[in-house]
Amino acid sequence: MESTVFTNGRILCPGSEVFSPTMVVKQGHIVHVGSGEDEEVLQARKTGPIVDLGNRVVLPGLSMGMYTL
């Protein structure tokens, strides 16, 4: 299964006060957050699409803030 690389962003992980520029998602799960030069990112770039976030902020874990039953 291919991985998607999200790059050129500001990704904030829960519990961290530092933004990272790159995130790798595989099968709907975040598998890596860090530098664009990390080995996981370099491998993922070979097999899947790359999405340029255009310096946008990503807050993993924040989704669907309201559900209607």
Gaussian input, Z-matrix of N, CA and C with variables (Angstrom, degrees):
# hf/3-21g

backbone

0 1
 N
 C     1     B1
 C     2     B2     1     A1
 N     3     B3     2     A2     1     D1
 C     4     B4     3     A3     2     D2
 C     5     B5     4     A4     3     D3
 N     6     B6     5     A5     4     D4
 C     7     B7     6     A6     5     D5
 C     8     B8     7     A7     6     D6
 N     9     B9     8     A8     7     D7
 C    10    B10     9     A9     8     D8
 C    11    B11    10    A10     9     D9
 N    12    B12    11    A11    10    D10
 C    13    B13    12    A12    11    D11
 C    14    B14    13    A13    12    D12
 N    15    B15    14    A14    13    D13
 C    16    B16    15    A15    14    D14
 C    17    B17    16    A16    15    D15
 N    18    B18    17    A17    16    D16
 C    19    B19    18    A18    17    D17
 C    20    B20    19    A19    18    D18
 N    21    B21    20    A20    19    D19
 C    22    B22    21    A21    20    D20
 C    23    B23    22    A22    21    D21
 N    24    B24    23    A23    22    D22
 C    25    B25    24    A24    23    D23
 C    26    B26    25    A25    24    D24
 N    27    B27    26    A26    25    D25
 C    28    B28    27    A27    26    D26
 C    29    B29    28    A28    27    D27
 N    30    B30    29    A29    28    D28
 C    31    B31    30    A30    29    D29
 C    32    B32    31    A31    30    D30
 N    33    B33    32    A32    31    D31
 C    34    B34    33    A33    32    D32
 C    35    B35    34    A34    33    D33
 N    36    B36    35    A35    34    D34
 C    37    B37    36    A36    35    D35
 C    38    B38    37    A37    36    D36
 N    39    B39    38    A38    37    D37
 C    40    B40    39    A39    38    D38
 C    41    B41    40    A40    39    D39
 N    42    B42    41    A41    40    D40
 C    43    B43    42    A42    41    D41
 C    44    B44    43    A43    42    D42
 N    45    B45    44    A44    43    D43
 C    46    B46    45    A45    44    D44
 C    47    B47    46    A46    45    D45
 N    48    B48    47    A47    46    D46
 C    49    B49    48    A48    47    D47
 C    50    B50    49    A49    48    D48
 N    51    B51    50    A50    49    D49
 C    52    B52    51    A51    50    D50
 C    53    B53    52    A52    51    D51
 N    54    B54    53    A53    52    D52
 C    55    B55    54    A54    53    D53
 C    56    B56    55    A55    54    D54
 N    57    B57    56    A56    55    D55
 C    58    B58    57    A57    56    D56
 C    59    B59    58    A58    57    D57
 N    60    B60    59    A59    58    D58
 C    61    B61    60    A60    59    D59
 C    62    B62    61    A61    60    D60
 N    63    B63    62    A62    61    D61
 C    64    B64    63    A63    62    D62
 C    65    B65    64    A64    63    D63
 N    66    B66    65    A65    64    D64
 C    67    B67    66    A66    65    D65
 C    68    B68    67    A67    66    D66
 N    69    B69    68    A68    67    D67
 C    70    B70    69    A69    68    D68
 C    71    B71    70    A70    69    D69
 N    72    B72    71    A71    70    D70
 C    73    B73    72    A72    71    D71
 C    74    B74    73    A73    72    D72
 N    75    B75    74    A74    73    D73
 C    76    B76    75    A75    74    D74
 C    77    B77    76    A76    75    D75
 N    78    B78    77    A77    76    D76
 C    79    B79    78    A78    77    D77
 C    80    B80    79    A79    78    D78
 N    81    B81    80    A80    79    D79
 C    82    B82    81    A81    80    D80
 C    83    B83    82    A82    81    D81
 N    84    B84    83    A83    82    D82
 C    85    B85    84    A84    83    D83
 C    86    B86    85    A85    84    D84
 N    87    B87    86    A86    85    D85
 C    88    B88    87    A87    86    D86
 C    89    B89    88    A88    87    D87
 N    90    B90    89    A89    88    D88
 C    91    B91    90    A90    89    D89
 C    92    B92    91    A91    90    D90
 N    93    B93    92    A92    91    D91
 C    94    B94    93    A93    92    D92
 C    95    B95    94    A94    93    D93
 N    96    B96    95    A95    94    D94
 C    97    B97    96    A96    95    D95
 C    98    B98    97    A97    96    D96
 N    99    B99    98    A98    97    D97
 C   100   B100    99    A99    98    D98
 C   101   B101   100   A100    99    D99
 N   102   B102   101   A101   100   D100
 C   103   B103   102   A102   101   D101
 C   104   B104   103   A103   102   D102
 N   105   B105   104   A104   103   D103
 C   106   B106   105   A105   104   D104
 C   107   B107   106   A106   105   D105
 N   108   B108   107   A107   106   D106
 C   109   B109   108   A108   107   D107
 C   110   B110   109   A109   108   D108
 N   111   B111   110   A110   109   D109
 C   112   B112   111   A111   110   D110
 C   113   B113   112   A112   111   D111
 N   114   B114   113   A113   112   D112
 C   115   B115   114   A114   113   D113
 C   116   B116   115   A115   114   D114
 N   117   B117   116   A116   115   D115
 C   118   B118   117   A117   116   D116
 C   119   B119   118   A118   117   D117
 N   120   B120   119   A119   118   D118
 C   121   B121   120   A120   119   D119
 C   122   B122   121   A121   120   D120
 N   123   B123   122   A122   121   D121
 C   124   B124   123   A123   122   D122
 C   125   B125   124   A124   123   D123
 N   126   B126   125   A125   124   D124
 C   127   B127   126   A126   125   D125
 C   128   B128   127   A127   126   D126
 N   129   B129   128   A128   127   D127
 C   130   B130   129   A129   128   D128
 C   131   B131   130   A130   129   D129
 N   132   B132   131   A131   130   D130
 C   133   B133   132   A132   131   D131
 C   134   B134   133   A133   132   D132
 N   135   B135   134   A134   133   D133
 C   136   B136   135   A135   134   D134
 C   137   B137   136   A136   135   D135
 N   138   B138   137   A137   136   D136
 C   139   B139   138   A138   137   D137
 C   140   B140   139   A139   138   D138
 N   141   B141   140   A140   139   D139
 C   142   B142   141   A141   140   D140
 C   143   B143   142   A142   141   D141
 N   144   B144   143   A143   142   D142
 C   145   B145   144   A144   143   D143
 C   146   B146   145   A145   144   D144
 N   147   B147   146   A146   145   D145
 C   148   B148   147   A147   146   D146
 C   149   B149   148   A148   147   D147
 N   150   B150   149   A149   148   D148
 C   151   B151   150   A150   149   D149
 C   152   B152   151   A151   150   D150
 N   153   B153   152   A152   151   D151
 C   154   B154   153   A153   152   D152
 C   155   B155   154   A154   153   D153
 N   156   B156   155   A155   154   D154
 C   157   B157   156   A156   155   D155
 C   158   B158   157   A157   156   D156
 N   159   B159   158   A158   157   D157
 C   160   B160   159   A159   158   D158
 C   161   B161   160   A160   159   D159
 N   162   B162   161   A161   160   D160
 C   163   B163   162   A162   161   D161
 C   164   B164   163   A163   162   D162
 N   165   B165   164   A164   163   D163
 C   166   B166   165   A165   164   D164
 C   167   B167   166   A166   165   D165
 N   168   B168   167   A167   166   D166
 C   169   B169   168   A168   167   D167
 C   170   B170   169   A169   168   D168
 N   171   B171   170   A170   169   D169
 C   172   B172   171   A171   170   D170
 C   173   B173   172   A172   171   D171
 N   174   B174   173   A173   172   D172
 C   175   B175   174   A174   173   D173
 C   176   B176   175   A175   174   D174
 N   177   B177   176   A176   175   D175
 C   178   B178   177   A177   176   D176
 C   179   B179   178   A178   177   D177
 N   180   B180   179   A179   178   D178
 C   181   B181   180   A180   179   D179
 C   182   B182   181   A181   180   D180
 N   183   B183   182   A182   181   D181
 C   184   B184   183   A183   182   D182
 C   185   B185   184   A184   183   D183
 N   186   B186   185   A185   184   D184
 C   187   B187   186   A186   185   D185
 C   188   B188   187   A187   186   D186
 N   189   B189   188   A188   187   D187
 C   190   B190   189   A189   188   D188
 C   191   B191   190   A190   189   D189
 N   192   B192   191   A191   190   D190
 C   193   B193   192   A192   191   D191
 C   194   B194   193   A193   192   D192
 N   195   B195   194   A194   193   D193
 C   196   B196   195   A195   194   D194
 C   197   B197   196   A196   195   D195
 N   198   B198   197   A197   196   D196
 C   199   B199   198   A198   197   D197
 C   200   B200   199   A199   198   D198
 N   201   B201   200   A200   199   D199
 C   202   B202   201   A201   200   D200
 C   203   B203   202   A202   201   D201
 N   204   B204   203   A203   202   D202
 C   205   B205   204   A204   203   D203
 C   206   B206   205   A205   204   D204

   B1=1.4546
   B2=1.5219
   B3=1.3220
   B4=1.4572
   B5=1.5229
   B6=1.2913
   B7=1.4612
   B8=1.5145
   B9=1.3222
   B10=1.4585
   B11=1.5196
   B12=1.3219
   B13=1.4594
   B14=1.5254
   B15=1.3286
   B16=1.4553
   B17=1.5259
   B18=1.3176
   B19=1.4540
   B20=1.5332
   B21=1.3277
   B22=1.4626
   B23=1.5293
   B24=1.3230
   B25=1.4576
   B26=1.5140
   B27=1.3155
   B28=1.4688
   B29=1.5227
   B30=1.3288
   B31=1.4604
   B32=1.5187
   B33=1.3211
   B34=1.4630
   B35=1.5196
   B36=1.3080
   B37=1.4646
   B38=1.5229
   B39=1.3261
   B40=1.4721
   B41=1.5256
   B42=1.3125
   B43=1.4557
   B44=1.5168
   B45=1.3137
   B46=1.4590
   B47=1.5265
   B48=1.3003
   B49=1.4637
   B50=1.5248
   B51=1.3330
   B52=1.4539
   B53=1.5299
   B54=1.3246
   B55=1.4576
   B56=1.5219
   B57=1.3212
   B58=1.4577
   B59=1.5183
   B60=1.3337
   B61=1.4593
   B62=1.5313
   B63=1.3337
   B64=1.4596
   B65=1.5186
   B66=1.3540
   B67=1.4580
   B68=1.5291
   B69=1.3326
   B70=1.4569
   B71=1.5277
   B72=1.3424
   B73=1.4602
   B74=1.5208
   B75=1.3336
   B76=1.4634
   B77=1.5197
   B78=1.3149
   B79=1.4645
   B80=1.5369
   B81=1.3242
   B82=1.4536
   B83=1.5119
   B84=1.3224
   B85=1.4642
   B86=1.5209
   B87=1.3165
   B88=1.4575
   B89=1.5238
   B90=1.3281
   B91=1.4582
   B92=1.5256
   B93=1.3505
   B94=1.4691
   B95=1.5194
   B96=1.3097
   B97=1.4612
   B98=1.5149
   B99=1.3310
   B100=1.4626
   B101=1.5122
   B102=1.3086
   B103=1.4574
   B104=1.5246
   B105=1.3202
   B106=1.4570
   B107=1.5085
   B108=1.3236
   B109=1.4620
   B110=1.5349
   B111=1.3314
   B112=1.4658
   B113=1.5259
   B114=1.3095
   B115=1.4695
   B116=1.5294
   B117=1.3174
   B118=1.4680
   B119=1.5282
   B120=1.3213
   B121=1.4628
   B122=1.5220
   B123=1.3107
   B124=1.4659
   B125=1.5199
   B126=1.3287
   B127=1.4653
   B128=1.5305
   B129=1.3246
   B130=1.4646
   B131=1.5282
   B132=1.3248
   B133=1.4677
   B134=1.5264
   B135=1.3287
   B136=1.4674
   B137=1.5231
   B138=1.3357
   B139=1.4597
   B140=1.5202
   B141=1.3043
   B142=1.4633
   B143=1.5111
   B144=1.3228
   B145=1.4667
   B146=1.5226
   B147=1.3278
   B148=1.4578
   B149=1.5323
   B150=1.3217
   B151=1.4574
   B152=1.5319
   B153=1.3296
   B154=1.4692
   B155=1.5297
   B156=1.3177
   B157=1.4593
   B158=1.5270
   B159=1.3117
   B160=1.4668
   B161=1.5184
   B162=1.3235
   B163=1.4635
   B164=1.5347
   B165=1.3210
   B166=1.4760
   B167=1.5284
   B168=1.3295
   B169=1.4632
   B170=1.5260
   B171=1.3357
   B172=1.4615
   B173=1.5174
   B174=1.3300
   B175=1.4641
   B176=1.5237
   B177=1.3403
   B178=1.4599
   B179=1.5263
   B180=1.3178
   B181=1.4619
   B182=1.5068
   B183=1.3209
   B184=1.4507
   B185=1.5318
   B186=1.3111
   B187=1.4535
   B188=1.5169
   B189=1.2980
   B190=1.4567
   B191=1.5310
   B192=1.3142
   B193=1.4540
   B194=1.5060
   B195=1.3400
   B196=1.4648
   B197=1.5205
   B198=1.2913
   B199=1.4713
   B200=1.5228
   B201=1.3077
   B202=1.4526
   B203=1.5148
   B204=1.3062
   B205=1.4700
   B206=1.4963
   A1=108.44
   A2=116.20
   A3=119.66
   A4=111.82
   A5=114.31
   A6=122.00
   A7=108.84
   A8=116.26
   A9=121.82
   A10=108.05
   A11=115.77
   A12=121.61
   A13=108.52
   A14=115.96
   A15=122.18
   A16=106.75
   A17=116.37
   A18=119.81
   A19=110.81
   A20=115.21
   A21=122.60
   A22=111.01
   A23=115.31
   A24=120.14
   A25=111.86
   A26=114.43
   A27=121.75
   A28=105.55
   A29=115.95
   A30=122.69
   A31=108.58
   A32=115.70
   A33=121.37
   A34=108.93
   A35=116.06
   A36=121.01
   A37=109.33
   A38=117.12
   A39=119.61
   A40=110.86
   A41=115.96
   A42=120.76
   A43=114.20
   A44=117.20
   A45=121.17
   A46=109.06
   A47=115.89
   A48=120.77
   A49=111.28
   A50=116.45
   A51=121.78
   A52=109.67
   A53=116.64
   A54=121.41
   A55=109.43
   A56=116.91
   A57=123.19
   A58=108.27
   A59=118.40
   A60=120.08
   A61=115.43
   A62=118.29
   A63=120.22
   A64=111.89
   A65=115.28
   A66=121.53
   A67=108.35
   A68=116.31
   A69=121.83
   A70=108.28
   A71=115.75
   A72=122.05
   A73=108.62
   A74=115.84
   A75=121.52
   A76=108.44
   A77=116.81
   A78=123.32
   A79=111.79
   A80=116.11
   A81=120.65
   A82=116.01
   A83=117.32
   A84=121.73
   A85=110.28
   A86=116.24
   A87=120.88
   A88=107.66
   A89=115.85
   A90=119.83
   A91=113.08
   A92=116.09
   A93=118.13
   A94=110.18
   A95=116.73
   A96=123.74
   A97=106.47
   A98=116.40
   A99=118.56
   A100=111.28
   A101=114.28
   A102=122.45
   A103=110.57
   A104=116.21
   A105=121.00
   A106=113.40
   A107=117.05
   A108=121.78
   A109=112.78
   A110=117.55
   A111=120.71
   A112=110.16
   A113=116.79
   A114=122.31
   A115=112.23
   A116=117.65
   A117=120.94
   A118=111.15
   A119=116.38
   A120=121.71
   A121=110.18
   A122=117.30
   A123=121.16
   A124=110.92
   A125=118.04
   A126=121.67
   A127=110.75
   A128=117.21
   A129=121.34
   A130=111.41
   A131=117.56
   A132=121.57
   A133=111.25
   A134=117.08
   A135=121.31
   A136=112.36
   A137=117.79
   A138=120.17
   A139=115.54
   A140=118.56
   A141=118.12
   A142=113.68
   A143=115.38
   A144=120.40
   A145=112.77
   A146=114.38
   A147=121.81
   A148=107.02
   A149=116.11
   A150=121.88
   A151=108.30
   A152=116.18
   A153=121.48
   A154=107.86
   A155=116.68
   A156=121.74
   A157=113.37
   A158=117.23
   A159=120.02
   A160=113.39
   A161=117.50
   A162=125.04
   A163=112.97
   A164=116.83
   A165=120.58
   A166=109.80
   A167=115.21
   A168=121.73
   A169=109.11
   A170=116.23
   A171=122.84
   A172=107.79
   A173=115.68
   A174=121.65
   A175=108.50
   A176=118.52
   A177=120.55
   A178=111.03
   A179=115.36
   A180=120.14
   A181=113.29
   A182=118.43
   A183=120.65
   A184=108.65
   A185=116.28
   A186=119.80
   A187=110.44
   A188=115.87
   A189=122.10
   A190=110.95
   A191=116.52
   A192=121.82
   A193=114.77
   A194=117.69
   A195=119.79
   A196=109.77
   A197=116.37
   A198=121.81
   A199=108.55
   A200=115.46
   A201=120.23
   A202=108.30
   A203=115.86
   A204=120.32
   A205=111.03
   D1=136.64
   D2=-178.18
   D3=-80.18
   D4=155.93
   D5=177.88
   D6=-106.37
   D7=151.48
   D8=174.76
   D9=-108.15
   D10=131.26
   D11=179.31
   D12=-103.95
   D13=122.79
   D14=174.30
   D15=-102.83
   D16=120.32
   D17=-173.67
   D18=-130.87
   D19=169.45
   D20=179.15
   D21=60.65
   D22=40.83
   D23=179.82
   D24=-125.04
   D25=-174.79
   D26=173.51
   D27=-125.22
   D28=97.98
   D29=-173.65
   D30=-104.11
   D31=121.78
   D32=-179.21
   D33=-109.00
   D34=119.39
   D35=178.71
   D36=-88.01
   D37=142.18
   D38=176.84
   D39=-55.60
   D40=134.58
   D41=179.72
   D42=86.29
   D43=-1.03
   D44=-179.08
   D45=-115.91
   D46=150.21
   D47=176.47
   D48=-108.08
   D49=8.58
   D50=-175.91
   D51=-115.35
   D52=134.76
   D53=175.23
   D54=-85.28
   D55=142.14
   D56=174.58
   D57=-114.16
   D58=150.78
   D59=-175.34
   D60=-87.61
   D61=-14.84
   D62=-170.09
   D63=-137.38
   D64=142.90
   D65=178.09
   D66=-138.49
   D67=141.05
   D68=177.01
   D69=-114.95
   D70=129.86
   D71=179.23
   D72=-119.71
   D73=129.61
   D74=178.81
   D75=-132.07
   D76=126.93
   D77=179.94
   D78=52.75
   D79=40.06
   D80=176.99
   D81=79.13
   D82=6.46
   D83=-178.85
   D84=-121.69
   D85=139.55
   D86=174.67
   D87=-73.44
   D88=120.71
   D89=-178.96
   D90=-107.75
   D91=-14.26
   D92=179.48
   D93=-162.26
   D94=139.52
   D95=170.85
   D96=-132.82
   D97=129.48
   D98=-179.65
   D99=170.95
   D100=-146.33
   D101=-177.88
   D102=-80.71
   D103=153.85
   D104=175.73
   D105=-69.85
   D106=-10.05
   D107=-179.63
   D108=-98.95
   D109=-0.74
   D110=179.27
   D111=-66.43
   D112=149.96
   D113=-176.58
   D114=-58.18
   D115=-40.72
   D116=-179.98
   D117=-60.61
   D118=-39.00
   D119=-179.97
   D120=-70.19
   D121=-44.37
   D122=-179.63
   D123=-60.86
   D124=-40.71
   D125=178.35
   D126=-67.11
   D127=-42.57
   D128=-178.46
   D129=-65.56
   D130=-33.64
   D131=-179.93
   D132=-62.65
   D133=-25.97
   D134=-178.32
   D135=-74.14
   D136=-25.14
   D137=-169.05
   D138=-116.29
   D139=-15.53
   D140=-173.32
   D141=-139.25
   D142=179.97
   D143=-179.57
   D144=-71.06
   D145=156.56
   D146=177.36
   D147=-119.48
   D148=128.10
   D149=-179.37
   D150=-111.19
   D151=121.77
   D152=177.32
   D153=-86.22
   D154=116.73
   D155=-177.55
   D156=-80.67
   D157=-8.60
   D158=176.93
   D159=59.85
   D160=38.74
   D161=178.69
   D162=67.00
   D163=20.36
   D164=177.26
   D165=-76.39
   D166=157.81
   D167=179.12
   D168=-91.23
   D169=134.89
   D170=175.39
   D171=-119.52
   D172=128.96
   D173=177.98
   D174=-116.44
   D175=85.45
   D176=-178.99
   D177=-56.32
   D178=137.96
   D179=177.65
   D180=98.31
   D181=-14.25
   D182=177.05
   D183=-99.34
   D184=106.82
   D185=179.91
   D186=-151.56
   D187=149.30
   D188=175.76
   D189=46.23
   D190=66.11
   D191=-177.91
   D192=-63.59
   D193=-15.54
   D194=-179.00
   D195=-142.53
   D196=131.18
   D197=175.30
   D198=-115.54
   D199=141.94
   D200=175.86
   D201=-111.57
   D202=127.13
   D203=-179.57
   D204=-96.18

